[in-house]
Structure formats: structure tokens, C-alpha cells
Amino acid sequence: MPEAGDSRRPRLRDVAALAGVSTMTVVRVLRDPEKVAAATRARVEAVIRSTGYTPDLLARGLASSRSGIVAAIVPLLTNSLIAETVQGLTDALVEGEIHLMLGASGFSAPQEEELIRAFLSRRVEALHLTGTSHTAASVELLRGARIPVVEGANLPENPIDMVVGYSNGAAAETLTRHLIARGYDPIGYIGADPHDNDRARDRRAGYERALRGAGRSPDATLCEETQLEIPAGGRAMAVLLDRRPDLRAVFCSADAIAAGALFECQRRGLAVPERIAIGGFDDIDIAGQVVPALTTIRVPRYRMGFESGQMIRARLAGRPVERPVLDLGFELVIRDSA
């Protein structure tokens, strides 16, 4: 038993000594309690509670080659979109008694690489990654680790292992074509910074592809890139309106940006959609609550996480995954803003 003032965590042998049993009996209480006599089990459990003892899962993992931990690397922890996907992933994994560990890369591929190294050193059993922009070293690490890897929220040409997502480019092209079909011209674009962000890069590419398909040339003066925040969307919209007073519509690569753009138009007394139309992406809660409500792209965020978790569970159980690349698609939601 640790001495008073000893800051080290209680160990298995401490619990065994206090309970007057062998260390093997403590292990049995933790792993197979029904195999231990009731009185002995109660005594050991009382000591565990009083000492705050927790088993060393890393040591157990070294012995069993299992850690029971899956890691997910997300761009931000403050984004509600990511929260829905993580919840779906958690719900799928908990059914297999697998726990989830999180890390945030800040939309930085080098930071993602650091997190991958840290998680692999802790013997995680699988990894879920948001997006498909990775350093070459990250890809090499993951392929060499020989553990299940799921890339989410896009459809890469050369996946590391498994994929659950949708085509960001096709979705952006669909919304931009809707604006074109409604007769808006010129159509601007406000998007997130594409650096280390394949989703933002593909959404701008989809916007430009739709313009070219309609015989229009993409124009850099109609485009602005900013942060994924409502105030940033307002500031970017102000820049576009000052630069191009003839602007008639804008496609925003995220609903948070689109809401900020809408508020800026309202501050300037510009009627939406009569004077300027606005389209978003993601269909977060605010999209249907602002006035006018936002036309946007809806993607199955929760299902994306849940399907990823199901894939990981199958692979860890030694079962084949019938569709290692799963395209969940998207939906154009037409509301009053366009």
C-alpha cells in the first residue's frame, strides 16, 4: 500500500495486500467476477473503491495485443458538425465495448501526423480521420501499422484503407448549378481556407466546375476565403460586396459562413433572395432557423460516424467489410435564401 503522501497510483499488489488475497484473485474480480466467491469479491471491490485503483490497460494490452481503444482525429472540437459524426462513431464502438480517444489537428496535416504518431505509440486498435489530406509520412505510418483506418467526409481517389463519405465537389457543383438555373449572375464564392483541407478545396473546385459548365469563367474577384465562423462569413461578404457591387448570388462552403453572409446583407439593407441569393453547405440547425432560411447541402453526419464505427468493429472482429468505400451521398435542400 502506498505510504501517506505517496503520489503514485495504487497498484494491483496494493489492492491484493489490503484485501488479503492474491493478485490473481484481484484480476479475476476485474475480469470474471462471477468466478470469485461473493464475500471475497465484495472485499476486493471495497478496496478498489477506497483506493481508487484502476487497471493498467496499457500493460493488459501488451499482454493481450488489445488496447480496447480507437482514436479519432478531427479538425476542431468546437464544430457541431464534427460532434454529430463523433457521436455516431461513439455509439457504434460502444456496442463492441471499444472506447474512443480524440485529438484535434486544427486543419494542419503536420499536426495530424504528430497525433497519429502519439496514438500509434499508445497502441490504438484503429484510427478514424476527418478528410483525406495527410502528409506522406502519415500515410506511410498508417499503412505500416496494419490497423483499420477510416477516412471520413470525402471520397479520396487513393484511400489508405476504408472510406465513409460523400463527394464534396459534386455537392458544391449541384448547389452552384441550382443558383445558375435560377438565373443569378454573377455568382460569388466564400469558402474555408483550403490549406490542408480537402473538403474546402473540393467545394471550390465544384463551384468553378459548375460555372464552366454553364459557359462562365471563374473570376478570382468573386471569391473570398475565410474561417469557419459566422462573424468571418460576415466580414468576407462585406469584402465581396465592396469589391463587386454587381454580385447577385454567393455560394458559401459552410452554413456558418452563409449565416454571416446573410447577416451582412441584412445590415446593408440588401433583400435576400431578391437582391442577392445565398447558398450554404452542411444543413446545420441555424440553416433552417434564420430568416430567410438557407438553401444548402445536407450530408448524413451522424450516419457517417456510425458506419465508420461499424466498419472498424467488423475488422477488429476479423470479419470482412463488404463495402470498404461507402458513398453516403448528399441532398440539395431548397429554402427561401435561393
LINDAWO-V18306 format. One record per residue. OMEGA is omega in whole degrees, -180 to 180 (NA if undefined). D_CENTER is the distance of its C-alpha to the mean C-alpha in whole Angstrom. Layout:
BEGIN
omega: {OMEGA:OMEGA}
d_center: {D_CENTER:D_CENTER}
END
This chain:
BEGIN
omega: {180:176:176:-179:177:-174:-178:-179:177:-179:-178:-177:176:180:-179:-179:-179:-179:180:-180:177:177:179:178:177:179:180:178:-179:-173:-177:-173:-179:-179:-178:179:-173:-178:178:179:-179:180:-180:-179:178:178:179:180:-175:-178:-176:-179:171:-178:177:-176:179:179:178:180:179:-179:-174:-175:177:176:-177:-177:171:-179:174:176:-178:180:-177:175:-176:-174:-178:178:-179:-179:180:179:179:178:177:178:180:-178:179:-176:-176:177:178:-179:177:-177:-175:175:-175:171:-179:-176:-178:-177:180:178:176:178:175:179:178:180:178:179:-178:-179:179:180:177:171:174:-176:179:180:172:-178:174:180:-173:177:-178:173:177:179:178:-180:-180:179:-175:179:179:-178:179:173:178:177:176:171:-176:171:174:179:-178:177:-178:-178:176:-177:-179:-176:169:-177:-178:-179:177:180:-180:180:178:178:180:-179:180:177:177:179:178:-178:178:174:-178:180:3:179:180:-179:171:-176:175:177:-177:-178:-178:-179:-177:179:179:-180:-179:179:176:179:179:176:-178:178:178:179:-180:179:179:179:179:180:175:-175:-177:-180:179:-174:178:179:-171:-180:-179:-178:179:180:180:177:177:180:180:178:178:178:-179:-178:178:-178:-177:-180:-180:-177:-178:178:177:172:179:-173:176:-179:178:177:-179:178:177:177:179:-179:178:177:180:176:-178:180:180:-176:177:12:-173:-180:-180:179:-179:174:-179:-178:172:-177:172:-173:-176:-177:-179:-175:178:179:-3:179:-171:164:-171:174:178:177:-175:-172:-179:-178:179:178:-177:179:177:179:178:177:-179:180:-180:-178:-180:178:179:179:178:174:-173:-179:-178:173:-174:178:-178:177:-178:-179:173:180:-176:177:-168:-174:178:NA}
d_center: {43:42:45:44:42:41:37:36:34:36:36:37:41:41:40:43:45:45:45:48:46:45:41:41:42:39:37:38:37:34:33:36:38:40:42:43:46:45:47:45:42:42:44:41:38:40:40:36:36:38:37:33:33:30:30:29:26:26:30:29:27:29:32:30:27:25:22:20:17:14:12:8:7:5:7:8:9:11:9:10:7:4:7:8:6:6:10:10:9:12:14:15:15:17:20:20:21:18:16:13:13:10:10:9:11:12:11:14:14:17:15:13:16:17:15:15:19:18:17:19:22:21:21:18:18:15:12:8:7:5:8:12:13:15:18:21:21:17:18:22:20:18:21:23:22:22:19:17:14:11:10:7:7:11:14:16:19:19:17:17:17:15:13:11:11:13:15:14:18:20:18:19:22:23:23:25:27:27:28:31:32:33:35:33:34:33:29:27:24:21:18:16:17:16:17:14:12:13:12:14:17:17:17:20:21:21:23:26:26:27:29:31:32:33:36:34:33:30:31:30:31:29:26:24:21:20:17:14:17:19:22:21:21:25:26:25:27:30:30:30:32:35:34:35:37:37:33:33:29:26:23:20:16:14:16:16:18:20:21:23:24:26:27:29:31:32:33:35:36:35:35:31:32:36:35:32:29:25:22:19:15:13:15:14:17:19:20:22:24:25:28:28:25:23:23:19:17:16:13:12:9:10:12:9:8:12:13:11:12:16:16:15:18:20:20:21:24:25:25:24:21:23:20:18:17:16:16:15:17:16:19:21:22:25:26:29:27:28}
END
